[in-house]
């Protein structure tokens, strides 16, 4: 008889008795024939009403109104709304009141496109606390945040259709529950709030006169999840969909004589395979390009210090003085890490150095003094990107700046960083973690790789259960039943090394003849 396990056909006998198979939290009925049929499935839900029609009375407009004209949306339909603002020097909001459950994790997302106002604030409230992040709709950078949203819970996606659209999101855990709330922070009643900003942090709100389009909105979504899922449009009621199996599959066939399963004889996919719960477990996710005109196709977008010129597709310096910068403002965010790539050509003398954020040691890259293409990973201490020349003669081209871990999947304790597709520990005794991704009572299998080990030790923690301390290179496996929802690595004793290929999935026992 095969050994029994989660994610495998639980064959009780060879007499055709039905058993239960669990696949990605969905339950199927399994038979000796290999047939499996859907018995139960999970649902996902958008709690926002009239998610595309902000002109509806379900949305409270404060110092704002909705244009009667519809515009091109990210899905290329003519369903996007334009928000217009009053001439008053007051904050401009759209808001909707939705019930919030205390202790529940929510993700709020909306698609935004810039017109006259350059920033959008996505905000939610549980009646006690306010959770928000500001999004730069030109560069895609994240600006001011409330500090109460979950670590790594906001992102901007500029890959959507319609041109210039960004999907912006925040994730938060409600500290209180409510059904209706009172006005808060100048917003009309509503736990789901969008605020149009002409500058980050609400510094200016009176740029547009009455009737001028501030920006475009489409596809509001509030869901009980640790990240946004595919958008579900709504009208006068919430949208709820199930993940369903299209037909019966025979991912496992059984020999009637001994009930032994054959692995995927029909080529339809082995149902015992579970998806990785950890997001960006390979540490390879990069954000969209943040600098504009990094190929210097035009003499624009860059602020040029003395000695810098742009021509023939390169930025050029001839016998420039020390500490002269080529720069772009408001392209990065303090505290985030960026992959910086650039090319030096026609090198004669001096050196150049990338600076990310500000002019200090924190965000400084390596000084370069020769032709070549260079890539490094730099943590920002401000919002400006620089190429600093020191008596440099030569040319610069193909500048690229992209955020590492752009969806902020990982929370990095002191001494942890991400570079070149790995999590790097430097004499760290803190945690590298993802919060609220596990389910209490579920058994998980973790695999991960340590490389470039130098000193100290590190151990995993699966839902409150410590794994073994590791102090060598290698690929390791841990199995544990979660008692909490969190997953992390703990630098036990000044760990120095790199972690990669992190996978956490529901535990499945491979069937064996026993």
C-alpha positions, 0 to 999 in steps of 0.5 A, a space after each residue: 500500500 502506498 504511504 499516506 500524506 497531504 497532497 497525495 491520493 489517500 487510498 484506503 484500499 483497492 476496492 474503489 473506496 473514495 478518499 480525500 486529496 488536498 491540493 492547494 487548500 482545496 479538497 478533492 475526492 479520489 478513487 482507485 481509478 485515478 479520477 479526482 473530482 472537486 469537492 470544495 474550493 476556496 473563494 476570494 472576494 472584492 469588498 469595494 462596491 462600484 469598483 470602477 464607477 466612482 461616480 456612484 453615490 456609494 463613493 463620498 467625494 470631498 472637495 472633488 467630483 467625477 468627470 462624466 467622460 470615461 477614459 481608457 482603462 488598463 484593460 483597454 476598455 473605456 471604463 476609467 474615471 477621472 477625478 476633478 478637484 475644487 479650487 479650494 486649498 483643501 485635500 481632495 478625497 474619494 472614500 467608501 465605508 466598508 466593514 473591517 474585522 479586527 485582527 484581519 489582514 487586508 490588501 487595498 489596491 487601485 489603478 492610478 494614472 497621473 494627469 495634473 496631480 503627481 501623487 496618489 495616496 491609497 488609504 484605509 482606516 479601521 476607525 482607530 488607526 489609518 494606514 496609507 502610502 503615497 505613490 509617485 505616478 511618474 516614477 513609480 517610487 513609493 513616498 510617505 507611508 503611515 508606518 502602520 502598514 505591513 512591511 513590504 506591503 506596497 508596490 507600484 506596477 507600471 506594466 499594465 496596459 492603457 499607458 501610464 497606469 500604476 497598480 498601487 497597493 497597501 497591506 495592513 492588519 486591522 487593530 480594530 473592527 467597525 461597521 461604520 466610522 466617522 470622518 478621519 484625517 480630513 476624509 469623508 467617512 470610509 475605511 477605503 480612501 483615495 486622496 489626490 496629491 499634487 506633491 508627496 505628503 499632501 504638501 500642496 493641494 491647490 494646484 488645480 482649479 475647479 473642474 481640472 482633472 487631477 488623475 484617473 482611477 480604475 479598479 479599486 479592490 479590498 480583499 482579505 489577503 497578504 497581497 493583491 490578487 487578480 482584479 474583480 470588478 464590482 457594481 452594487 454588491 461584492 464580487 466573489 469567485 472560486 478557483 474551480 477545477 475545469 474537469 476531472 483529471 487522472 494525474 494518478 493511475 492505480 494498478 488494481 492489483 496493488 493500488 500502487 500509483 504511477 506518477 502522472 501517466 497521462 501528462 496532466 500534472 502531478 497533483 502532489 506538487 505544492 506551490 511555494 508559499 514564500 514570495 520572492 524566495 529566489 531574491 531575484 525580483 526587480 522593480 521597473 526602471 526608475 531613471 528616465 533617459 538612462 541611455 541619453 537619447 536626448 539632452 533632457 531629464 538630467 541635471 548636469 554639473 559643471 563639465 558634464 554634457 549630453 550628446 551622441 547617446 552618452 553623458 560626457 565629461 572632459 577634465 571635470 573638477 572633483 565632486 561634480 554630479 550628473 543627477 535625477 531627483 525623486 527617483 528612489 526611496 530612502 531605506 530601499 536597496 537598488 540594483 545600479 548598472 552603468 557603462 563607462 566608455 572612452 575612459 581617459 582619467 579620474 573616476 566616477 561613483 554612483 550615489 543613491 539617495 544622498 551625498 553620504 557614505 550610506 548610499 555610496 557605490 564603488 568608485 570606477 576608473 576604467 571602461 566597462 559595465 558595472 553593477 552593484 547593489 546600494 541602499 538609499 539614504 534619500 531620494 536623488 540618484 547621482 553619478 559623481 565625477 572626480 576629475 573624470 574624463 570619459 563617457 557614461 551610458 546605459 544607466 539603470 536603477 531598479 529596486 531590489 525586492 520591489 514588492 517588499 516581500 521580505 522584512 530585513 533586520 539589521 545586517 541583512 540585505 538583498 543583492 545579486 539574487 541572494 539574501 546577504 547576512 553580515 554579522 547579523 543576529 536579527 531576522 529575515 522574515 515574511 509575516 502572516 503567510 502560514 496557517 496554524 496547524 498546517 505542516 510545512 516543508 522548508 528548503 533553502 541554500 546557504 552559500 559563501 558561508 563565513 562565520 556564525 550560524 543561522 536557523 529557520 523558524 517555521 510558524 514558531 518552530 525553530 529549525 536546526 542551527 546551520 553553520 556551513 554551506 549547503 542545501 537544507 530541509 526542515 519540516 514543522 507544524 506551524 503554531 503561528 503564521 510567521 516565517 523567518 531566518 534568525 541570525 543566531 550568532 553573528 551570521 555571515 553568509 548568503 541564503 537563496 532558493 527559499 521554498 516553503 510548501 505544504 508537506 507531502 509524503 511521497 508514496 512508497 511501497 511499505 
